C-alpha cells in the first residue's frame, strides 16, 4: 500500500476526507493532496492518523520515508 492509498483508507475509516481534515485540523485540500499523492504526509500527521484509526492504518504506510525504527515511540 502506498501513502496515498493509506491516506484514502484512513479517510474511509474516519468517515470521509472532509471529516479527516476536521479531525486533524487541516484544510480539506491538504487531505485531498495526501490521498492523491500530490503532497507527502508529514510524520507528525502520520502519527495522528494512526491514533485516530486506532492502528488500522500504520504510520509506516503513511510516511514510509521517515526512519520510524530510530524514532522514539
C-alpha positions in Angstrom: 0.0 0.0 0.0 1.5 3.4 -1.0 1.0 6.5 1.2 -1.9 7.8 -1.0 -3.7 4.5 -0.7 -3.1 4.5 3.1 -4.4 8.1 3.4 -7.5 7.2 1.4 -8.1 4.1 3.6 -7.8 6.3 6.7 -10.3 8.8 5.3 -12.7 5.9 4.7 -12.3 4.6 8.3 -12.8 8.1 9.7 -15.9 8.8 7.6 -14.6 10.8 4.6 -11.8 13.2 3.6 -13.6 16.2 5.0 -14.1 14.6 8.4 -10.5 13.5 8.4 -9.4 17.1 7.7 -11.6 18.4 10.5 -10.2 15.8 13.0 -6.7 16.7 12.1 -7.4 20.5 12.0 -6.1 20.8 8.4 -7.8 22.1 5.3 -9.7 19.6 3.1 -7.4 20.3 0.1 -4.5 19.1 2.2 -6.2 15.7 2.8 -7.1 15.5 -0.9 -3.5 16.1 -1.8 -2.4 13.4 0.6 -4.9 11.0 -0.9 -3.9 11.7 -4.5 -0.2 11.5 -3.7 0.5 15.2 -4.7 1.7 16.1 -1.2 3.6 13.8 1.3 2.1 13.2 4.7 4.3 14.7 7.5 5.5 12.3 10.2 3.5 14.1 12.9 0.3 13.8 10.9 1.0 10.1 10.2 1.2 9.5 14.0 -2.1 11.4 14.4 -3.8 9.4 11.7 -2.5 6.1 13.1 -4.0 7.1 16.5 -7.3 8.2 15.0 -7.7 5.0 13.1 -6.8 3.0 16.2 -3.9 1.5 14.4 -5.8 0.3 11.4 -3.6 2.5 9.2 0.0 2.4 10.3 2.3 5.5 10.3 4.9 3.5 8.3 2.4 3.1 5.5 1.5 6.8 5.6 5.1 8.1 5.7 7.5 5.3 4.6 10.4 7.7 4.1 10.7 8.6 7.8 13.1 6.4 9.9 10.5 5.1 12.3 12.8 2.4 13.7 15.0 5.1 15.1 12.3 7.3 16.4 11.1 7.3 20.0 7.6 5.8 20.5 
